[in-house]
Amino acid sequence: MPLSLSPWCLLLLAVPVLLVGEGVVRRWPLLSRFNLPVPVVGGLLFSALCLGLNLSGLVSVTFATKVTAGWWTWIVTPETDWISRPAKNLNLPLLVAFFTCVGLGAPVRILRTGGRALAVLLLATTALSVLQNSVGAAVAVALGAPALLGVVCGALSLVGGHGTALGFAPRFEQAGLASAAAIGASAATFGLLAGGLLAGPLAEWLLRRRGLRLGAPVPVETPAVVASFFGDLRRLGGLGRSVIWHLLVIAACVKAGAWVSYGLDRAGASLPAYMGALLVGFGVRAAHDAAGGTWLRAEVIARLAAVLLPLFLAVTLAALNLAELAAVAGPMLVILLVNTLVTLAFTAAVVWPLLGRDYEAGVMAAGFVGFGIGSTATAVAAMDAITRRRGPAPRATALIPPTGGFLIDLTNAPVIGAFLNFLK
């Protein structure tokens, strides 16, 4: 019996999914030890439950993920588009608001002092784009598949994510790769899942390996701290009226960011939907710091981000159709698995040493894997799981979001275009 549920059901299920994730991580501390984010655990368990129901033949559960309700989509849509009530992903306002917090919470002084690390991250991501495309094309040809399939299952969908994959899909279809949009979306979903599961464990292995082999102590671990959604809400409520003021600032940045993203899109820039709000947030924070302002409180912004991110991930992962991933064609799955392993090896052998092999480097390595095969939100979730246990990593949490959020698009798009022109 087919059962198609409203997207609003996903929003209602987000908190129960998070509570299940918290309970599982508390019950099995090994998950916390390897820095698996609570929303990833809860979301995947829920999507696995849906898969089990679908396979049982009793009921076929699917979720709609787009909404047209004007009151929900207005804040992330310029009025020129909003008047036609376009369908938007239910999770988009949560995603854009979270990245607005990232922009507002990044002090300019940290970005200035992160010059070398930022250069390493950007150059390494560019090299990873070339590597993923080269490996993907080589594996595709070895398997008797079109070389372009390797690019779609390479940096297009892994480094690029859903937005880049769907943005480039028409060009790949014109070049002869049929169903490039569906392939890219499936590959990006695979990356989201792999990034959420592997980024934290790799960082934990790197940090523990350094402590054992190089003689430099790993930062002292506190007892495992499991993310608590209601705990974060309580702490947010304890911050008083300033929360309301910060919410208004975030809402204003999100709305202004919708127009900035609209302008970037009209200018031909293929960037994620949250890019405008992220840039507006950075601009507001830069102006605030330059004027010597004190009204933007880092603690409030961090608490708001800690509520928005798990909600976004819970909604996103709970809606995953794991059956689609299980049905991925053989060559495509092989290419994705090989590229995932290549990304992990590249991070451990190249990125980690170049960043300095210290605690901040370990957290940045988790973020690099997160956006290198998943998304920037996945990267931030993995870093959050680490810093809750081991302590803050301000450079990592300031540098990874802008790198994964928009700087990589400045180089990834030209790399993809070059491979497309060479292979078609």
C-alpha positions in Angstrom: 0.0 0.0 0.0 1.6 3.3 -1.1 1.7 6.0 1.6 2.9 9.5 0.4 3.3 11.9 3.3 3.3 15.6 3.3 6.7 17.4 3.7 5.4 19.0 6.9 5.5 15.5 8.4 9.3 15.6 8.0 9.4 18.8 10.1 7.2 17.3 12.8 9.4 14.1 12.8 12.7 16.1 13.0 12.7 16.3 16.8 11.8 12.7 17.4 14.5 11.7 14.9 17.0 13.7 16.9 15.9 12.2 20.2 16.3 8.7 18.8 19.8 9.6 17.5 20.7 11.0 20.9 19.5 7.9 22.6 21.4 5.5 20.3 24.6 7.5 20.6 24.3 7.5 24.4 23.5 3.8 24.4 26.6 3.0 22.2 29.4 5.3 23.2 31.5 3.9 20.3 29.4 6.1 18.0 30.3 9.2 20.0 34.0 8.1 20.2 34.1 8.1 16.4 32.4 11.5 16.2 29.3 10.4 14.4 26.8 13.3 14.5 23.5 12.7 16.3 21.3 13.9 13.4 23.2 11.6 11.0 22.6 8.6 13.3 18.9 9.4 13.9 18.2 10.3 10.3 19.8 7.2 8.8 18.0 5.0 11.3 14.6 6.5 10.3 15.3 6.2 6.6 16.4 2.6 7.2 13.1 2.0 9.0 11.3 3.4 6.0 13.3 1.1 3.7 12.4 -1.9 5.8 8.7 -1.1 5.6 9.0 -0.6 1.8 10.8 -4.0 1.4 8.3 -5.7 3.6 5.5 -5.1 1.1 3.1 -3.9 3.8 3.4 -0.2 3.0 5.5 1.9 0.7 6.4 5.1 2.5 7.6 8.2 0.6 7.9 11.8 1.6 7.3 14.9 -0.5 10.2 17.3 0.1 9.1 20.5 -1.6 6.5 23.1 -0.4 4.8 26.1 -2.1 3.5 27.7 1.1 4.3 31.4 0.7 4.8 32.0 4.4 7.5 29.4 4.5 9.3 30.2 1.2 9.1 34.1 1.3 12.2 34.5 3.4 14.5 32.6 1.0 12.9 33.9 -2.2 13.1 37.3 -3.9 9.7 38.8 -4.5 10.1 38.7 -8.3 10.0 34.9 -8.0 8.0 34.5 -4.8 4.8 36.0 -6.3 4.5 32.8 -8.5 4.8 30.6 -5.4 7.7 28.4 -6.5 8.2 25.0 -5.0 11.2 25.1 -2.6 12.8 22.3 -0.5 11.3 22.2 3.0 14.7 22.3 4.5 16.0 25.4 2.6 15.1 28.0 5.2 16.8 26.0 7.9 19.9 25.5 5.7 20.1 29.2 4.8 19.6 30.4 8.3 22.3 28.1 9.6 24.8 29.4 7.1 23.8 33.0 8.0 24.9 32.1 11.5 28.2 30.8 10.1 28.8 34.2 8.4 27.7 36.2 11.5 29.8 34.0 13.8 33.1 34.3 11.9 35.3 37.0 13.4 37.4 38.7 10.7 40.5 38.4 12.8 40.3 34.6 12.7 39.9 34.7 8.9 43.0 37.0 8.6 45.1 34.7 10.8 44.0 31.7 8.8 45.8 32.8 5.6 48.1 29.7 5.2 45.5 27.2 6.3 42.8 28.8 4.0 45.3 28.6 1.1 46.0 25.0 1.8 42.3 24.1 2.0 41.5 25.8 -1.2 44.5 24.4 -3.2 43.9 21.0 -1.7 40.2 21.1 -2.7 41.1 22.1 -6.2 43.6 19.2 -6.4 41.0 16.9 -5.0 38.6 18.0 -7.8 41.1 17.1 -10.4 41.9 13.8 -8.7 38.3 12.7 -8.3 37.5 13.5 -11.9 40.7 11.7 -13.2 40.1 8.6 -11.0 36.4 8.6 -11.8 37.0 8.8 -15.6 39.7 6.1 -15.4 37.6 3.7 -13.4 34.6 4.3 -15.7 36.6 3.6 -18.8 38.1 0.4 -17.2 34.5 -0.7 -16.5 33.4 -0.1 -20.0 31.3 2.9 -19.1 31.4 6.5 -20.5 34.3 8.6 -19.2 31.8 11.4 -18.4 30.1 9.1 -15.9 33.3 9.2 -13.9 33.2 13.0 -13.8 29.5 13.0 -12.7 30.5 10.5 -10.0 33.6 12.6 -9.2 34.0 16.3 -8.3 30.7 17.2 -9.9 28.6 15.5 -7.3 31.1 14.8 -4.5 32.9 18.1 -4.1 30.1 20.0 -5.8 27.1 18.4 -4.2 23.5 18.4 -5.3 23.4 22.0 -6.5 26.5 21.7 -8.8 25.4 18.3 -10.0 22.0 19.6 -11.1 23.4 22.8 -12.4 25.8 21.1 -14.8 23.4 18.2 -15.7 22.1 19.8 -18.9 25.6 20.3 -20.3 26.5 16.6 -19.6 23.3 15.4 -21.2 24.1 17.6 -24.3 27.5 15.9 -24.3 25.9 12.5 -24.6 25.4 11.3 -21.0 21.8 10.4 -20.7 20.0 11.0 -17.3 22.9 13.0 -16.0 20.6 14.9 -13.6 19.3 11.6 -11.9 22.8 10.2 -11.8 24.3 13.3 -10.3 21.5 13.6 -7.7 22.0 9.9 -6.6 25.8 10.3 -6.5 25.5 13.5 -4.4 23.1 11.6 -2.0 25.7 8.8 -1.7 28.3 11.5 -0.9 26.1 13.0 1.8 25.7 9.7 3.5 29.4 8.8 3.2 30.6 12.1 4.4 28.4 12.0 7.5 29.6 8.5 8.4 33.3 8.8 7.6 34.5 12.4 8.3 34.5 12.1 12.1 36.1 8.6 12.3 38.9 9.7 10.0 39.7 12.7 12.2 39.6 10.6 15.3 42.0 8.1 13.8 44.4 10.9 12.7 44.4 12.5 16.2 44.9 9.3 18.0 47.6 8.2 15.6 49.5 11.4 16.1 49.4 11.0 19.9 50.8 7.4 19.6 53.4 7.8 16.8 54.7 11.4 17.1 54.8 11.7 20.8 52.8 14.9 20.8 49.9 14.5 23.1 46.4 14.6 21.7 44.4 17.3 23.5 42.9 16.0 26.7 39.5 14.5 26.1 36.6 15.4 28.3 34.0 12.7 29.0 31.9 12.0 25.9 29.5 14.9 25.3 26.5 13.8 23.2 24.7 16.6 21.4 21.4 17.3 23.1 18.8 19.2 21.1 16.6 20.1 24.1 19.8 20.9 26.1 20.8 23.4 23.4 17.2 24.8 23.4 17.4 25.3 27.2 20.8 27.0 27.0 19.5 29.2 24.2 16.4 30.2 26.3 18.8 31.1 29.2 20.4 33.8 27.1 17.4 36.1 27.4 16.0 38.7 25.1 19.2 38.9 23.0 18.0 35.7 21.3 15.0 37.6 19.8 17.3 40.4 18.5 19.7 37.9 17.0 16.8 36.0 15.3 15.7 39.3 13.7 19.2 40.0 12.5 19.4 36.5 11.0 16.0 36.8 9.3 17.1 40.1 7.8 20.3 38.6 6.5 18.5 35.6 5.1 16.1 37.8 3.2 18.8 40.1 1.9 20.8 37.0 1.0 17.9 35.8 -1.2 18.4 38.9 -3.4 22.2 38.5 -3.4 21.8 34.9 -4.5 19.3 36.0 -7.2 21.8 38.5 -8.5 24.6 36.0 -8.6 22.4 33.5 -10.4 21.4 36.1 -13.0 25.1 36.9 -13.4 25.7 33.2 -14.4 27.3 32.1 -11.2 26.3 28.5 -10.3 26.5 28.7 -6.5 24.6 27.1 -3.6 21.3 28.6 -2.6 22.7 29.7 0.8 25.6 31.6 -0.7 23.9 35.1 -0.7 23.0 34.8 3.0 26.5 33.6 3.9 28.1 36.5 2.2 25.6 39.0 3.8 26.4 37.4 7.2 30.1 37.8 6.6 29.6 41.4 5.5 27.5 42.3 8.6 30.1 40.7 10.9 33.0 42.5 9.2 31.2 45.8 9.5 30.3 45.1 13.1 33.9 44.2 14.0 35.3 47.2 12.1 33.1 49.6 14.0 34.1 48.0 17.3 30.5 46.7 17.9 29.6 44.4 20.7 26.0 43.7 20.0 26.7 40.5 18.0 27.2 37.8 20.7 29.1 34.8 19.6 27.5 32.6 22.2 24.0 33.4 21.0 24.9 32.8 17.4 26.6 29.5 18.2 23.5 28.3 20.1 21.2 29.2 17.3 23.4 27.4 14.8 23.5 24.4 17.2 19.6 24.2 16.9 19.3 24.9 13.2 21.9 22.5 11.9 20.6 19.3 13.5 17.0 20.2 12.4 18.2 20.6 8.8 20.1 17.4 8.8 17.3 15.4 10.5 14.8 16.6 7.9 17.2 15.9 5.1 18.4 12.5 6.1 15.0 11.2 7.3 13.8 11.8 3.7 16.6 9.8 2.1 15.3 7.0 -0.1 17.9 4.3 0.6 16.3 2.1 -2.0 17.5 4.5 -4.7 21.1 4.2 -3.4 20.8 0.4 -3.2 19.7 0.4 -6.8 22.6 2.4 -8.1 24.1 0.9 -11.2 27.2 -1.2 -10.7 29.8 1.1 -12.4 28.4 4.1 -10.7 28.7 2.6 -7.3 32.2 1.3 -7.9 33.3 4.8 -9.0 31.8 6.4 -5.9 33.4 3.9 -3.6 36.8 4.3 -5.2 36.6 8.1 -5.1 35.5 8.0 -1.5 38.6 5.9 -0.6 40.8 8.2 -2.7 39.4 11.3 -0.8 40.1 9.7 2.6 43.6 8.7 1.6 44.3 12.2 0.1 43.1 13.9 3.3 45.3 11.7 5.5 48.4 11.7 3.3 48.3 15.3 2.0 45.9 17.7 3.7 46.5 16.6 7.3 50.3 17.1 7.1 50.1 20.4 5.2 47.7 21.7 7.9 50.2 20.9 10.6 49.1 17.7 12.2 47.7 19.4 15.3 44.3 19.4 16.9 43.0 22.2 14.6 44.3 20.3 11.6 42.4 17.2 12.7 39.1 19.1 13.0 39.8 20.7 9.6 40.5 17.3 8.1 37.1 16.1 9.2 35.6 19.2 7.6 37.6 18.6 4.4 36.2 15.1 4.1 32.7 16.4 5.0 32.6 18.8 2.1 34.9 16.8 -0.2 32.4 13.9 -0.5 29.3 15.3 1.2 28.3 18.9 1.9 29.4 21.8 4.0 26.6 21.1 6.4 27.9 17.6 6.8 31.4 19.0 7.4 30.2 21.3 10.1 28.2 18.5 11.8 31.3 16.3 11.9 33.4 19.2 13.3 30.7 19.9 15.9 30.8 16.3 17.1 34.6 16.5 17.6 34.6 19.9 19.4 31.9 18.9 21.7 34.1 16.1 23.0 37.6 17.6 22.7 37.1 21.3 23.0 36.8 24.3 20.6 38.7 24.7 17.3 38.0 28.3 16.3 40.2 28.4 13.2 38.7 25.2 11.8 35.1 26.3 12.5 35.8 29.7 10.9 37.7 28.5 7.8 35.9 25.3 6.7 32.4 26.8 6.1 33.6 29.6 3.6 35.9 27.1 1.9 33.3 24.4 1.5 30.5 26.9 1.1 31.7 29.0 -1.8 35.5 29.2 -2.3 35.6 25.7 -3.8 33.0 26.7 -6.3 35.4 29.3 -7.7 37.8 26.4 -8.8 35.6 23.3 -9.0 33.4 24.7 -11.7 36.3 25.5 -14.1 37.8 22.1 -13.4 34.5 20.4 -14.2 34.2 22.5 -17.4 37.7 21.6 -18.5 37.1 17.8 -18.0 33.7 18.1 -19.8 35.3 19.8 -22.8 38.2 17.3 -22.9 36.1 14.1 -22.6 33.0 14.9 -24.6 
